[in-house]
Amino acid sequence: MKKRIYDMVLITIGAFLFALAVNLFIIPNNLGEGGVTGVTIIIYYLLQWSPGLVNLVINSFLILIGYKFLDKTSIIYTIIAVALNSLFLHLTEGWHIESNEIVVNAVFAGVLVGVGIGLIIRAGGTTAGTAILARITHKYLDWNISYGLLFFDLIVAFSSLFIIGAERLMLTIIALYIGTKVMDFIIEGLNPKKAVMIISSHQEAIAEKVITVMDRGVTVLSGHGYYTKNPKEVLYIVISKQEVSVLKKIVRTEDPNAFITIHDVRDVFGEGFLELSK
């Protein structure tokens, strides 16, 4: 129950920030946007139709498509996010902020969009539109959600070239890129992890030091050299980014000839890290 309430709070805040980005920074400066929102903004520039209403209508059709590819919780959260997005777009339609610095406005538009969509996705929902496409490509093609969104959003953004002009389009692309990086930061968290694999003839000493000095667990994987067929034990360790230098120092001290690979890890659940939510 607490998890559901927490998710609803994230979705509500995310939808509100997204609406602020559109009505305070994007529309007043004749900028574009990606996805369905970008389409609604183009329609607004041409016909003055309410972005909130158009957003609701188009996304309703896309949700009917997306429900086949997303789990039940994601669909429910997406419906709530779309409804709140449309509501906040309507309620904040008359809001404005005094600023003539268009580059600053583009930056803030990107930041608010990134935080808003990031919070919604982190809660388990989407903003429908290209976000549904990004979730589908993430599920089936293992694309990064943020960069999947950027790819689809750029297609929509470029279609607004003849309406907002080349300069505004370039600023829109900057805003989209900023939004992608901020969204990535929100989704992946403040403290990215590293997965380390170590092959060494002194694995016992290295493992002991990692446990005693770093207070981290070590998993031993069995393997063998393809050419020599000699059996080898591979140490597998998950640590924070800040702990990499400490681990390197331990390995260098125990075995300067050790073979090490370090990989970025998006999410880590389990003892010593995040609790695996239901």
Residue pairs with C-beta under 8 A, 6 or more apart in sequence:
3 277
3 278
6 123
7 77
7 123
7 124
7 125
8 80
8 123
10 119
10 120
10 122
10 123
11 77
11 80
11 81
11 84
11 119
11 120
11 123
11 125
12 84
13 116
13 119
14 81
14 115
14 116
14 117
14 118
14 119
14 120
14 123
15 81
15 84
15 85
15 87
15 88
15 116
15 120
15 127
16 84
16 88
16 116
17 112
17 113
17 115
17 116
17 119
18 37
18 85
18 88
18 112
18 113
18 116
18 117
18 120
18 127
19 85
19 88
19 89
19 91
19 92
19 116
20 88
20 92
20 95
20 112
20 116
21 108
21 109
21 110
21 111
21 112
21 113
21 116
22 33
22 37
22 41
22 51
22 89
22 109
23 51
23 89
23 92
23 93
23 95
23 96
24 92
24 95
24 96
24 97
24 108
24 112
25 31
25 97
25 105
25 106
25 108
25 109
25 112
26 32
26 33
26 41
26 109
26 175
27 41
27 44
27 51
28 96
28 97
28 105
29 102
29 105
29 106
29 109
29 168
29 171
30 45
30 164
30 168
31 105
31 106
31 109
31 164
31 168
31 171
31 172
31 175
32 38
32 41
32 42
32 156
32 157
32 160
32 163
32 164
32 168
32 169
32 172
33 41
33 109
33 113
33 153
33 156
33 157
33 172
33 175
33 176
34 130
34 149
34 150
34 152
34 153
34 154
34 155
34 156
34 157
34 176
35 127
35 129
35 130
35 131
35 149
35 152
35 153
35 156
36 55
36 58
36 59
36 62
36 127
36 128
36 129
36 130
37 51
37 55
37 127
37 129
38 153
38 156
38 157
38 159
38 160
39 54
39 58
39 156
40 49
40 51
40 54
40 55
40 58
41 51
41 160
42 159
42 160
42 163
43 49
43 51
43 54
44 50
44 51
44 54
45 163
45 164
46 163
50 89
50 90
50 93
51 89
51 93
52 85
52 86
52 87
52 88
52 89
52 90
52 93
53 86
53 90
55 82
55 85
55 86
55 89
56 82
56 83
56 86
58 129
59 82
59 85
59 86
59 127
59 128
59 129
60 82
62 128
62 129
62 132
63 75
63 78
63 79
63 82
63 128
63 132
65 132
66 75
66 78
66 126
66 128
66 132
66 135
66 136
67 75
69 132
69 135
69 136
69 139
69 140
70 78
70 126
70 132
70 135
70 136
70 139
73 124
74 124
74 125
74 126
74 135
76 125
77 120
77 123
77 124
77 125
77 126
78 125
78 126
78 127
78 128
78 131
78 132
80 125
81 120
81 125
81 126
81 127
81 128
82 127
82 128
85 127
99 105
102 171
103 171
103 174
106 171
106 172
106 174
106 175
106 178
107 174
107 175
107 178
109 175
109 179
110 174
110 175
110 176
110 177
110 178
110 179
110 182
111 178
111 179
111 182
113 175
113 179
113 182
113 183
114 178
114 179
114 180
114 181
114 182
114 183
114 185
114 186
115 182
115 183
115 186
117 127
117 131
117 149
117 179
117 183
118 182
118 183
118 184
118 185
118 186
118 187
119 186
120 126
120 127
120 131
121 131
121 145
121 183
121 186
121 187
122 186
122 187
126 132
126 134
126 135
130 149
130 152
130 153
130 156
131 149
133 148
133 152
134 143
134 145
134 146
134 148
134 149
134 152
135 145
137 143
137 148
138 144
138 145
138 148
144 184
145 183
145 187
146 180
146 181
146 183
146 184
146 187
147 180
149 180
149 183
150 176
150 177
150 180
153 176
154 173
154 176
157 169
157 172
157 173
157 176
158 169
160 169
160 172
161 169
164 172
188 266
188 267
191 240
191 241
192 240
192 241
192 264
192 265
192 266
193 238
193 239
193 240
193 241
193 264
193 265
193 268
193 273
194 238
194 239
194 240
194 241
194 243
194 244
194 262
194 263
194 264
194 265
195 236
195 237
195 238
195 262
195 263
195 264
195 265
196 235
196 236
196 237
196 238
196 239
196 244
196 247
196 260
196 261
196 262
196 263
197 221
197 234
197 235
197 236
197 237
197 260
197 261
197 263
198 206
198 234
198 235
198 237
198 251
198 258
198 259
198 260
199 223
199 232
199 234
199 235
199 258
199 259
199 260
200 206
200 235
200 251
200 254
200 255
200 257
200 258
200 259
201 255
201 257
202 254
202 255
202 258
203 220
203 233
203 235
205 254
205 255
206 235
206 250
206 251
206 254
206 255
206 258
207 218
207 220
207 235
209 250
209 253
209 254
210 216
210 218
210 235
210 237
210 247
210 250
211 217
211 218
213 246
213 250
214 239
214 243
214 246
214 247
214 250
216 237
216 238
216 239
216 243
216 272
217 237
217 271
217 272
218 235
218 236
218 237
219 235
219 236
219 237
220 233
220 234
220 235
220 236
221 233
221 234
221 235
221 236
222 231
222 232
222 233
222 234
223 231
223 232
223 233
223 234
224 230
224 231
224 232
225 232
237 247
238 265
238 268
238 273
239 247
244 262
248 260
251 258
251 260
267 274
268 274
269 275
269 276
270 276
